[in-house]
Amino acid sequence: MPSFLIYTLGCKVNQYESQYVREGLERLGLWEAGPREKVDICIVNTCTVTAESDLKSRKIIRQLARQHPEARIVVMGCYATRAPEELARLPGVAQLIQDKADLPQWLCQLGLSCPPQGISSFGRRHRAFVKVQDGCQQRCRYCIIPLVRPVLRSRPVQEVLAEIHRLVASGYREIVLTGIHLGHYGLDLPSGQPRLADLVAEILEMSGTFRVRLSSLEAGEVTPKLLQLMWARPERFCPHLHLPLQSGSNSVLARMGRPYRLEDFLQVCAQIRERVDNPAFTTDILVGFPGETEEDFQATCRAVEQVGFSKIHIFPFSPRPGTPAAQMSDRLQPTVVRRRCSQMQEIAQQLRRRYIESLLGRRVQVLAEEVLASIEEDMNRIPLFTPQDGEYTTIKWGHFISNDLSNIPLNRDNHVPQNGEFKNTLYLLRGTSERYVPVYFLGSKSWTGHLIVLQAQALFEHTHDASIGLWAGLMLENPEDSRNR
């Protein structure tokens, strides 16, 4: 029986499309090969958003050609659209798929009579990405994506709902709506057809235990109806918005071709705060755009502090051939860009700590995603920071956990999801809250993949990767007791 491998680079949309291909190939009877197993077809889903993305794609293709010399290498993705001749010259490349809209046709050419209408699973994750839209026509001057994905395509509402129903039935408890330009969902449809807020409203009315998160929106695309839904359904619609700011300088924003001024962005954030309880704002910042002065950069620093982002993705400017920004002559010295990125990172860490502290004492809805360790193992000390005391307290597991399970400060009645019995061995688990903050807590392995409601008690410093999150204690609610609102 033939086998395949899939390598995916880039965004959530690429990850979704790789899953679509995976399910199509499995319908054909192919199986996904493991390490050191013979492979007949290698699919590389490329990204071209930066020069580094191109480099990684070429490196993977060459590695596959060496490791599996008899395999057919099929290349798809944005790099395949932008430079098909360049990729076709690489060793082992047998086929290029330049338009993702051709994926169903490609599966039919392989012999599949009925291509999938979406996906039914998302690997071993507990959240699933659902692509509802494709294409971008915004044409920011630094971005190559509108050149390689220019056609707007919105999926029918009923098709999206059917896909989410399958995913929830398969146990996925968070659905992340994604697209190349998510806020443009419905713009390609006839007048009067659903837009993004209408789609979200339909999803929120579905039965089942799950929550919905939006991947990314421009600030101007946060409509009053979206805010109303987020305000009315916080247990189902995550109060988290990723709003790319890119720069806090109006002159830089204008040169970037961004569709707003800083004042407009700040006003939208203020309006969201008026309607939504303690929303989490995350963002992208592009540092070192050609012509960015020190004054421009300091304006960006002030802007991110004013918004109070809970997480900032920082990108140094990378010129992409074919974009207007690649032709701009007033580029900054790399040392200047690195210094500014470092300064922005320091601000980002301070803002993140501040936001996470604002959640202490609150109820947090957590998707339990990963078992990190058993408390019986020899674990490192975990520093917990309590703002009320203003000091760190180092706690060893043996000092924190009572031998009497009834005294464990975790839940009220030893009741766990699926009515399972509380095991003698507890585990350190990690999950993600509705406000996109990591949460660490003690519980049973059986909690993994469930939504549970906990109380945030302290800051959690993970000693291995220097990350910060919430330490949660008392379990207030489990998914089987929750209302399917």
ROSEGU-296690 format. One record per residue (C-alpha): residue number from 1; residue in one letter; x, y, z. Coordinates in steps of 0.05 Angstrom, whole numbers. Layout:
! ROSEGU-296690
[NUM A [X Y Z]]
...
***
This chain:
! ROSEGU-296690
[1 M [0 0 0]]
[2 P [30 69 -19]]
[3 S [52 116 35]]
[4 F [60 191 41]]
[5 L [92 246 83]]
[6 I [69 318 91]]
[7 Y [115 375 112]]
[8 T [80 441 128]]
[9 L [110 509 135]]
[10 G [75 574 151]]
[11 C [7 597 174]]
[12 K [-56 565 202]]
[13 V [-87 563 132]]
[14 N [-29 521 108]]
[15 Q [-38 474 167]]
[16 Y [-112 467 150]]
[17 E [-98 453 77]]
[18 S [-46 400 94]]
[19 Q [-98 365 137]]
[20 Y [-146 368 78]]
[21 V [-94 334 34]]
[22 R [-80 283 88]]
[23 E [-153 262 93]]
[24 G [-159 259 17]]
[25 L [-98 213 11]]
[26 E [-123 169 68]]
[27 R [-190 161 31]]
[28 L [-149 135 -28]]
[29 G [-120 82 18]]
[30 L [-52 114 28]]
[31 W [-22 114 97]]
[32 E [22 166 131]]
[33 A [93 139 139]]
[34 G [131 142 203]]
[35 P [205 156 214]]
[36 R [253 114 172]]
[37 E [195 82 134]]
[38 K [190 77 59]]
[39 V [154 137 28]]
[40 D [121 139 -41]]
[41 I [95 211 -42]]
[42 C [124 271 -5]]
[43 I [81 334 -1]]
[44 V [115 399 18]]
[45 N [67 455 35]]
[46 T [110 517 28]]
[47 C [109 588 55]]
[48 T [139 649 22]]
[49 V [124 705 71]]
[50 T [199 716 84]]
[51 A [265 697 51]]
[52 E [276 650 111]]
[53 S [211 614 94]]
[54 D [236 603 23]]
[55 L [302 577 49]]
[56 K [268 528 96]]
[57 S [224 502 40]]
[58 R [283 489 -7]]
[59 K [322 456 49]]
[60 I [265 408 65]]
[61 I [256 390 -9]]
[62 R [330 374 -16]]
[63 Q [330 333 48]]
[64 L [270 292 24]]
[65 A [303 281 -44]]
[66 R [364 252 -8]]
[67 Q [325 211 43]]
[68 H [273 184 -5]]
[69 P [304 183 -74]]
[70 E [249 140 -103]]
[71 A [191 183 -77]]
[72 R [152 234 -118]]
[73 I [157 303 -87]]
[74 V [95 346 -95]]
[75 V [103 420 -77]]
[76 M [45 466 -62]]
[77 G [35 530 -23]]
[78 C [52 603 -33]]
[79 Y [124 592 -54]]
[80 A [99 545 -108]]
[81 T [53 600 -133]]
[82 R [106 654 -131]]
[83 A [165 617 -162]]
[84 P [144 551 -194]]
[85 E [203 548 -243]]
[86 E [252 557 -185]]
[87 L [222 500 -146]]
[88 A [214 455 -207]]
[89 R [290 454 -215]]
[90 L [301 425 -146]]
[91 P [318 350 -142]]
[92 G [260 302 -137]]
[93 V [204 352 -151]]
[94 A [154 316 -195]]
[95 Q [94 362 -191]]
[96 L [74 433 -170]]
[97 I [5 454 -146]]
[98 Q [4 529 -156]]
[99 D [-68 543 -133]]
[100 K [-97 511 -71]]
[101 A [-165 514 -104]]
[102 D [-139 457 -148]]
[103 L [-130 409 -90]]
[104 P [-196 372 -100]]
[105 Q [-180 365 -174]]
[106 W [-111 338 -157]]
[107 L [-140 286 -111]]
[108 C [-188 266 -166]]
[109 Q [-130 257 -214]]
[110 L [-100 209 -163]]
[111 G [-163 168 -167]]
[112 L [-208 196 -112]]
[113 S [-280 199 -138]]
[114 C [-306 244 -83]]
[115 P [-257 294 -52]]
[116 P [-270 315 21]]
[117 Q [-317 373 34]]
[118 G [-271 400 88]]
[119 I [-237 362 144]]
[120 S [-260 315 200]]
[121 S [-200 315 246]]
[122 F [-138 356 263]]
[123 G [-85 307 285]]
[124 R [-70 298 358]]
[125 R [-85 370 377]]
[126 H [-144 390 419]]
[127 R [-159 453 379]]
[128 A [-175 452 305]]
[129 F [-164 506 253]]
[130 V [-222 516 205]]
[131 K [-208 554 141]]
[132 V [-268 596 122]]
[133 Q [-237 644 73]]
[134 D [-180 651 23]]
[135 G [-147 710 -11]]
[136 C [-125 780 6]]
[137 Q [-129 844 -35]]
[138 Q [-104 894 17]]
[139 R [-34 900 -14]]
[140 C [8 925 44]]
[141 R [74 947 12]]
[142 Y [117 897 50]]
[143 C [73 835 40]]
[144 I [78 784 -17]]
[145 I [14 746 1]]
[146 P [-35 789 -40]]
[147 L [7 773 -101]]
[148 V [4 697 -90]]
[149 R [-66 692 -60]]
[150 P [-104 749 -93]]
[151 V [-172 715 -105]]
[152 L [-224 723 -49]]
[153 R [-261 658 -35]]
[154 S [-310 649 22]]
[155 R [-337 581 41]]
[156 P [-413 571 46]]
[157 V [-439 577 117]]
[158 Q [-471 508 117]]
[159 E [-406 475 94]]
[160 V [-369 509 152]]
[161 L [-422 488 202]]
[162 A [-420 416 178]]
[163 E [-345 415 185]]
[164 I [-347 443 256]]
[165 H [-400 392 275]]
[166 R [-354 336 252]]
[167 L [-295 365 290]]
[168 V [-334 375 355]]
[169 A [-363 305 349]]
[170 S [-291 280 343]]
[171 G [-272 313 409]]
[172 Y [-242 380 389]]
[173 R [-261 432 441]]
[174 E [-234 495 409]]
[175 I [-248 518 338]]
[176 V [-202 572 309]]
[177 L [-233 607 249]]
[178 T [-178 626 201]]
[179 G [-167 654 132]]
[180 I [-116 692 91]]
[181 H [-156 755 106]]
[182 L [-209 731 155]]
[183 G [-244 798 161]]
[184 H [-260 795 87]]
[185 Y [-303 734 95]]
[186 G [-365 743 52]]
[187 L [-340 803 11]]
[188 D [-337 759 -51]]
[189 L [-409 736 -40]]
[190 P [-471 772 -68]]
[191 S [-499 830 -30]]
[192 G [-540 808 29]]
[193 Q [-501 743 39]]
[194 P [-470 728 107]]
[195 R [-408 765 132]]
[196 L [-360 743 187]]
[197 A [-404 764 245]]
[198 D [-464 727 214]]
[199 L [-421 664 208]]
[200 V [-398 669 280]]
[201 A [-470 679 304]]
[202 E [-490 614 269]]
[203 I [-431 576 300]]
[204 L [-447 601 370]]
[205 E [-517 571 365]]
[206 M [-490 501 351]]
[207 S [-498 447 404]]
[208 G [-439 414 437]]
[209 T [-383 433 485]]
[210 F [-333 477 449]]
[211 R [-309 548 443]]
[212 V [-292 593 383]]
[213 R [-231 636 372]]
[214 L [-215 684 314]]
[215 S [-145 679 286]]
[216 S [-131 751 263]]
[217 L [-170 813 244]]
[218 E [-154 884 223]]
[219 A [-178 932 277]]
[220 G [-228 964 229]]
[221 E [-261 897 217]]
[222 V [-284 888 289]]
[223 T [-357 904 277]]
[224 P [-409 922 330]]
[225 K [-443 855 318]]
[226 L [-379 817 332]]
[227 L [-370 856 397]]
[228 Q [-442 842 417]]
[229 L [-431 768 406]]
[230 M [-366 768 446]]
[231 W [-400 806 503]]
[232 A [-461 761 504]]
[233 R [-426 694 498]]
[234 P [-358 697 534]]
[235 E [-361 623 552]]
[236 R [-367 605 479]]
[237 F [-334 663 441]]
[238 C [-262 674 467]]
[239 P [-251 747 489]]
[240 H [-185 748 451]]
[241 L [-170 788 388]]
[242 H [-106 788 347]]
[243 L [-103 858 317]]
[244 P [-39 870 276]]
[245 L [-14 940 292]]
[246 Q [54 935 256]]
[247 S [75 1006 276]]
[248 G [53 1061 322]]
[249 S [78 1116 275]]
[250 N [28 1145 226]]
[251 S [82 1162 177]]
[252 V [108 1090 177]]
[253 L [37 1063 172]]
[254 A [25 1106 111]]
[255 R [90 1082 78]]
[256 M [70 1010 94]]
[257 G [3 1020 61]]
[258 R [-36 1001 123]]
[259 P [-110 1021 121]]
[260 Y [-113 1061 186]]
[261 R [-80 1114 230]]
[262 L [-57 1100 300]]
[263 E [-115 1141 329]]
[264 D [-165 1096 293]]
[265 F [-131 1033 321]]
[266 L [-131 1060 392]]
[267 Q [-204 1081 387]]
[268 V [-224 1010 365]]
[269 C [-186 980 424]]
[270 A [-220 1029 472]]
[271 Q [-288 1010 444]]
[272 I [-274 936 453]]
[273 R [-253 948 526]]
[274 E [-319 984 538]]
[275 R [-359 923 514]]
[276 V [-316 863 533]]
[277 D [-291 845 602]]
[278 N [-215 848 604]]
[279 P [-203 827 532]]
[280 A [-136 799 510]]
[281 F [-104 838 453]]
[282 T [-47 805 415]]
[283 T [-11 837 356]]
[284 D [44 837 304]]
[285 I [98 891 304]]
[286 L [143 900 243]]
[287 V [209 932 266]]
[288 G [257 968 220]]
[289 F [213 984 161]]
[290 P [252 1027 111]]
[291 G [256 1099 136]]
[292 E [234 1083 207]]
[293 T [267 1136 251]]
[294 E [282 1130 325]]
[295 E [222 1176 337]]
[296 D [178 1129 297]]
[297 F [202 1069 337]]
[298 Q [190 1104 403]]
[299 A [120 1121 380]]
[300 T [109 1047 370]]
[301 C [135 1032 439]]
[302 R [86 1082 469]]
[303 A [29 1054 428]]
[304 V [38 982 450]]
[305 E [42 1004 522]]
[306 Q [-21 1045 514]]
[307 V [-60 986 485]]
[308 G [-31 937 536]]
[309 F [-22 878 490]]
[310 S [-19 811 524]]
[311 K [28 783 472]]
[312 I [68 814 416]]
[313 H [97 778 355]]
[314 I [159 817 334]]
[315 F [185 813 263]]
[316 P [247 849 235]]
[317 F [234 877 166]]
[318 S [252 828 111]]
[319 P [248 854 38]]
[320 R [208 809 -8]]
[321 P [223 813 -83]]
[322 G [161 836 -120]]
[323 T [136 882 -64]]
[324 P [142 958 -65]]
[325 A [180 957 1]]
[326 A [235 916 -30]]
[327 Q [251 975 -76]]
[328 M [256 1026 -19]]
[329 S [326 1051 -10]]
[330 D [326 1078 61]]
[331 R [337 1012 96]]
[332 L [363 1010 167]]
[333 Q [428 980 191]]
[334 P [419 909 218]]
[335 T [449 929 285]]
[336 V [395 982 293]]
[337 V [340 934 276]]
[338 R [366 882 325]]
[339 R [371 934 381]]
[340 R [300 957 369]]
[341 C [274 885 367]]
[342 S [308 872 433]]
[343 Q [278 934 464]]
[344 M [209 916 438]]
[345 Q [217 846 467]]
[346 E [231 874 536]]
[347 I [168 916 532]]
[348 A [128 856 507]]
[349 Q [150 814 567]]
[350 Q [131 869 616]]
[351 L [62 877 584]]
[352 R [51 802 584]]
[353 R [66 796 658]]
[354 R [21 855 673]]
[355 Y [-37 825 635]]
[356 I [-29 756 665]]
[357 E [-28 788 735]]
[358 S [-95 821 718]]
[359 L [-125 751 714]]
[360 L [-105 729 784]]
[361 G [-165 710 826]]
[362 R [-210 704 765]]
[363 R [-245 644 735]]
[364 V [-209 619 674]]
[365 Q [-237 570 623]]
[366 V [-179 524 604]]
[367 L [-171 475 548]]
[368 A [-127 422 579]]
[369 E [-76 405 524]]
[370 E [-14 371 552]]
[371 V [11 328 609]]
[372 L [79 355 629]]
[373 A [100 310 687]]
[374 S [77 268 745]]
[375 I [84 297 814]]
[376 E [119 232 833]]
[377 E [177 250 788]]
[378 D [237 289 811]]
[379 M [214 357 787]]
[380 N [249 424 790]]
[381 R [226 476 839]]
[382 I [171 521 813]]
[383 P [172 594 833]]
[384 L [103 624 844]]
[385 F [97 700 849]]
[386 T [41 729 891]]
[387 P [30 803 877]]
[388 Q [-5 812 944]]
[389 D [59 793 980]]
[390 G [105 821 928]]
[391 E [152 762 936]]
[392 Y [169 696 903]]
[393 T [153 632 940]]
[394 T [190 570 919]]
[395 I [148 508 928]]
[396 K [170 435 925]]
[397 W [116 386 904]]
[398 G [121 347 968]]
[399 H [108 411 1008]]
[400 F [49 432 965]]
[401 I [12 366 957]]
[402 S [-18 332 1017]]
[403 N [-15 256 1021]]
[404 D [-89 260 1038]]
[405 L [-122 267 970]]
[406 S [-184 298 1001]]
[407 N [-141 359 1019]]
[408 I [-113 372 950]]
[409 P [-130 445 933]]
[410 L [-156 426 865]]
[411 N [-230 411 863]]
[412 R [-288 409 910]]
[413 D [-313 338 907]]
[414 N [-262 294 872]]
[415 H [-307 296 811]]
[416 V [-270 296 745]]
[417 P [-293 297 672]]
[418 Q [-325 233 645]]
[419 N [-342 214 717]]
[420 G [-275 179 724]]
[421 E [-246 164 792]]
[422 F [-192 209 819]]
[423 K [-126 172 810]]
[424 N [-74 167 864]]
[425 T [-22 199 818]]
[426 L [-32 271 799]]
[427 Y [0 305 739]]
[428 L [23 374 722]]
[429 L [-19 395 662]]
[430 R [-15 455 615]]
[431 G [-73 486 578]]
[432 T [-95 550 546]]
[433 S [-146 598 574]]
[434 E [-200 633 534]]
[435 R [-156 696 537]]
[436 Y [-98 659 504]]
[437 V [-55 653 566]]
[438 P [-21 587 586]]
[439 V [-48 556 650]]
[440 Y [-12 504 692]]
[441 F [-51 461 741]]
[442 L [-54 393 775]]
[443 G [-103 341 753]]
[444 S [-117 273 722]]
[445 K [-92 252 653]]
[446 S [-165 242 635]]
[447 W [-175 317 636]]
[448 T [-133 325 573]]
[449 G [-175 350 515]]
[450 H [-230 378 559]]
[451 L [-253 448 576]]
[452 I [-251 460 650]]
[453 V [-261 522 693]]
[454 L [-208 538 744]]
[455 Q [-190 595 790]]
[456 A [-125 630 775]]
[457 Q [-83 633 839]]
[458 A [-12 656 822]]
[459 L [38 668 768]]
[460 F [74 607 742]]
[461 E [146 611 720]]
[462 H [166 552 677]]
[463 T [239 541 693]]
[464 H [256 503 630]]
[465 D [234 552 577]]
[466 A [227 616 618]]
[467 S [154 623 599]]
[468 I [103 654 645]]
[469 G [31 634 655]]
[470 L [-22 624 708]]
[471 W [-21 574 764]]
[472 A [-93 551 774]]
[473 G [-123 514 833]]
[474 L [-195 500 850]]
[475 M [-235 467 795]]
[476 L [-300 505 793]]
[477 E [-335 471 735]]
[478 N [-324 412 689]]
[479 P [-350 405 618]]
[480 E [-404 355 633]]
[481 D [-434 403 684]]
[482 S [-429 463 638]]
[483 R [-488 488 600]]
[484 N [-485 481 524]]
[485 R [-502 553 514]]
***
